[in-house]
Amino acid sequence: MNISDVNFKEIVSSYADEFPTYRVLDEKGNVVDQKAMDSISDEELVKLMETITWARAMDERVILLNRQGALGNYAPGGGQEASQYGSVLALDKKDVFAPTYRDVFTAVKFGMTLTQAFLWFKGHYKANQYPADLNMYSPNVVVGGTPIQAMGNAIAKRMKGEKQIALSLCGDSATSEGDFYEAINFAGVFKANLVAVVQNNGYGISVPTSHQTKAETLAQKAVAAGIPAVRVDGMDPVAVYYTVKKAREYAIENGPIVVENLTYRFGPHTMSDDPKRYRSDEEVEEWRKKDPLIRLGNYLKEKGLWDDQKVDEIYEQVKEEAKVALAEMTKTEPQKISDFLKNMYAVQPQNIQEQIAYYDAKEDN
């Protein structure tokens, strides 16, 4: 076909139409994909519900601790539980997980201790000291940093013939960074076992997605790297869990895939942010109607697998867990300047060794 022979507008494509939004439950908790639902056991669904309820309770508890000055600046996750925890629960413990700063408590459900999560907000180096069998990167503050981390590990898994993946979580604004494209581009070239989950909550701090990119979907950005993508209702815990499980299987057999979760944060970007300056109360209320806890909760209540008593029990459990972790955090030995220096290199160069010796002597006196 010669371009000169047709209407040019008829042959160009933005690819946006090729990425419909997938869901399993509608906003009321009614099943719209029975085949997918039938493939997930009641035990899995209850665990998913328990986990996102724990996440909401922990989010509310940590907001209080932040306001009391017990923890540093916090990026709330309320509203994004389906996207975060639906993704991590789909992983095998031998997979590799690369979380962001908003996914610190998601990392707890992958194996990080709650005390370490609290220490992370204090900037303490012991927050990042994991046992050898915890295949996880420290929560990354760098926007777009997690896909790069996961990509390198995912290439190694392909080269070694391992049947695991590396999964990264990142936000919508990460896809506007060069790091994101470099990650999926290299992942495609080397057929990496990568699942790159984009949590599109509509804002990069105060900047709406429409001001970050002209692309109508973030999933279509995978097209440029020659890899597949899927767009998911990120407020539907079952859809996220099911999709990431399928994406994991795909990545092991075929190579990288991008998953775009359409989600929303009910609270501010961080506790130092005022979202009322850039979004309306009406917008927030519209998204609250899609609350993942209500959606899955309604479905499980209809089946007799969930009730308000379970919610109350989890809230009490979280209150006690946070109390214990906070006490353990306060007992942790304060870090020294020499601690930072010792953790900069696996083998310290001479100038760093001299500085360590200097500060060890100074701080011991």
N, C-alpha and C positions, 0 to 999 in steps of 0.2 A: 504494500500500500504506500502510495506517495502522499506525503503530507499536503501537497498542493491540491490533491484531488478531493479533500474532505474539509468540513468545517473544523477548524483547529480546536474549538472549544469542545468538540465531541470526543476528542482523543486524549486530551490532557486529564490527569487525575490527581487528586490530593490524597487518595487512598482512605479518606475518612469513612466512606461508606462501607468499607470492607471490615470495619471493627465495631460491630454492634455490641451493646453492653449485655454481658451474660449474667443471669441470676438463677438461683434455685428456689428462693423464697421471695415472695413479694413483701411489700412494706407491712402488711397485716400478719405475715407469717404463713400465708397459704403457699403450697407447693406449686411451682410452675415447671419444674423439671423432675418428674417422678423417677425417671430412670437413674438420675444422679443421686437422688435421695435414697433410693433402694440400695445403692451400693455402699452406703455409710451406715454403720451399726448404731443402735441406740446408745451403746456405751460411748462411742466416739462423739455423738452429738451432745450427750450429757457432759462429757469431759470438756468439750468446746464451750458449752454454756457456763460451766463452773469456772473455766479459765478467763473468759471475757468478763464475768461478774467479778472475779478476783481482781482483774485489771482495773475495772471501774472503781472498785473500792480502794485499791492501792493508789490510784490517781488522785482521788479525793483526799486520802490520808496524807499524801506527800505534798499536796497543795497547802494543807494546814501546817505541815512541818516547815515548809518554805516560808510561810507568813510568820511563823514563830521564830524564824532565824536559825532553825536547827539544820537546814540543808541549804545549799547554794541555789542559784537560779535553775528553774525547772521548766522543761518543755512539756506541757500537759498532753496526754494522749486520749482524753475522753472523747468518744465519738469514732476514733480510729481503731477500736479494739478488734473488729472483724478483720480488718486488713492486716494488722500487726500479728495477732495471735492465731488467726486462721492460717497465716503463712508459716509461722514457726512450728505449729503443731503438725504440719504436714511433713516435717523433716524427720530424717533418721538421725540418731545421736552421732553417727559417724560422718554425717554431712558437715559442711563448714557454714557457719553463719556470720554474716557481716552486718551488724546493726548500726543505726545512727543514734544521735543524742536523744531522739524522741523514743527510742526503742530500748531504753535501759532496762525497764521492767519486763519487756518481752524477752530480753536476754536472760532474766532470772528463770523464765520458764524453759529456757534451753539448757540451763545448768549453772549460771552465775549465782552466787549466793546473794541474798537480800542485803546482808551486811556490806558486801562488795559494791552493790548498787548504790547504797548510801554513801560509801566512801568515794565512789566515782564523782558524786556531786560535791565532794569536798576536795577533789583534785588529788587524792591520796594515791601513791603508786601501788599500794597493795590491792587497790581495786582491779588492777590489771594482771595480777599474778594468779593464773589459772592452773589447775591440774593438767597433766599431759593429755588426759582423755577428753578435755573440753575443747572442742574444735571451733573456737570462736575468736573473732577479733574484738578488741576493746571498742565500745561504742564510739563512733567517729563523728566529730564535730564538723569536719571538712565537708562542705556541700559537694556531692558528686564523688566523694572519696571511697564509698563502700563498693560500688561496682568494679572499680580498679582492683581493690583488694581481693574480692571474690573471683574476678576474672583470672588472676595469676594462679590462684589455687585450683580453679576449675580446669585450666589448661593442664596443670600437673596431673590431675585426676584422669584426664583423657589420655595423657601420655603413658600413665602407669596402668591403664586399663581398669581403674577402680570403678565400682558400681555405686558411687556416691556423687553428690553434687556440691557446689558452693552456691549459697543463696545470699543475695544482697538486698537490703531494704534501702530505699532512698525516696526523697520527696520529688514533687513535680519540678521544682526549680533546679534540681540536680540534672535534669535532662536538657537544661539550657547551658550546662557547663561542658567544656571540651572533654573532660575526664569521662563523662558518661558515654559519649560517642566513641572515644578511644577504647573504652572497655568493651562495648558490644562489637566494635569493629574487629579487634584482636580476637575476641571470643569466637566470632564467626569464622575467621581465617583458620584458627586452630581447633575448631569444633569443640570448644570448651564445654564441660559439664556445668553450665551456668544457668541459673534462673535469676533474672534481674527483676525484682518487684518494685514498681514505681507506685508510691502512695500519693496519688493526686488528690490533695485536699483543697485544691482551688487557689491556694495562696502561697507565695514565697515570702514569708513574714507578712507584709502588708500589700505586696504586689500580686494582683490577680494573675492567674495563668494566662489569660488573654493578652496581658501586657508583657509576658515573657516570651511567647512564641506565637507564630501565625498558624501553626499546626492545629487542626481541629481536634485531634486526639494525640496523646503522647505515645500510644501504641504504634502509630504509623511511623514513628521515628526509627523503629527497628528495620523498616523496609530498606533504608539507606545502607544498613549493614548487612543486608541479605539474610536476615534471620526472621523467624516468625514471631508473632505477638498475639496476645489476647487481651480484651478489655472486659473488666469484671465490675459488677456492682460491689464496691468495697464496703458497703454497709450490710452486706449479706454474709454472715459468718460461714454458712454452708457453702456458698458459691466460691468464696476465697479458698477455703480448706480443700474443696473438691478440685478446683482449678490448679492450685499449687501442687497437689498430689499428682495430678495428671502431667503438669509441667515438669515435675521432677522425673517421672518416668520417661518423658520425651527427651529431656536433656541428657539422661544417661545413655540413651540409644542413639540420639541424633545430633545433639549439640545444643547451643544456647537458645534461650527463649526469653522474651520480655513479657511481663504481666503488668498491666496497668490497672490498679484498683482505684475506682472513683469513690472517694471517701471524704470526710469532713472532720475538722477538729471543732468541738463545741466551745472550747475555751480559747485563751490567747495563744500566740505563737510560743512565748515564754512568759514567765511571771513578771517580766519587766515590760511587757507589751500591752497596749490598750486597743483591742480589736474593734471597739465601738467607733474608732476614728476612720475605719476603712470598710466596715461592713454593717449592714442593718440588722436590727433585732428580728425583722420579718424573715430575713434570709436564714438566720440561725434557727428560728422556729420551724421553718420548712424542712430543714435537715434533721431536726430533732424528731420529726415524724418518722424518719427512717432509722431511728436508733437500733443498732444491731442487737442490743439486749432485749428490747421489746419484741423484735422480729422473731428471733429464735426462741425467746421465752414463751411467746404465744403458741408457737408450734409444739413445744415440749409440754406445755400445760394441757393442751388439747389431748395429748397422748398420755397424760397422767404421769409424766416423767419429771415434772418441775413444779415448784410452788414457792411462795414468798418466804416460807420458813427456811428454805435452803439459801435464799438470798441473805437473810438475816444472819444465818450461821457463818456464811463466808465473810460478811462484813465484820463480825466479831473475831473471826480467825485472822483477818488482815490487821485488825487493830492490835492483836497480840503479837503477830509476826513483826509488825513495824516497831512495837515497843522493845522487843528483844533485839532486833537488828540495830536500833538506835543506841541501846545500851552497849552492845558489842562495839559499835563504831566509836563511841566516846572512850572506850578502854584501849583502843588501838594506839600504839605508840606514835607520837607526832613525828612527821617526817623531817629530815634534816636536809640541808643544802647538799651534803655529800651523798645522800640517797638519790637525789636527782642525777648527780654526776655518775654514780655507779650504774644507773640504768640507761645511760646514753649509748653505751657501746658494749658489745659482747666482750671485746678485748680493748681496754682503754689505752689510747695513745699516751705518750709520756707526759704531755702537758696536762691531760685530764688526771692522770695518776698523781701528779704533783698537787693539783687542786684538791683532790680527794683527801690526800694526806694532810693538807693545810686545814681544811674544814673539819676533818675528823678530830684533829688536835685541838682546834679552836672550840668546837662544840662540846667536846668532852670535859672542857675546863669550866 
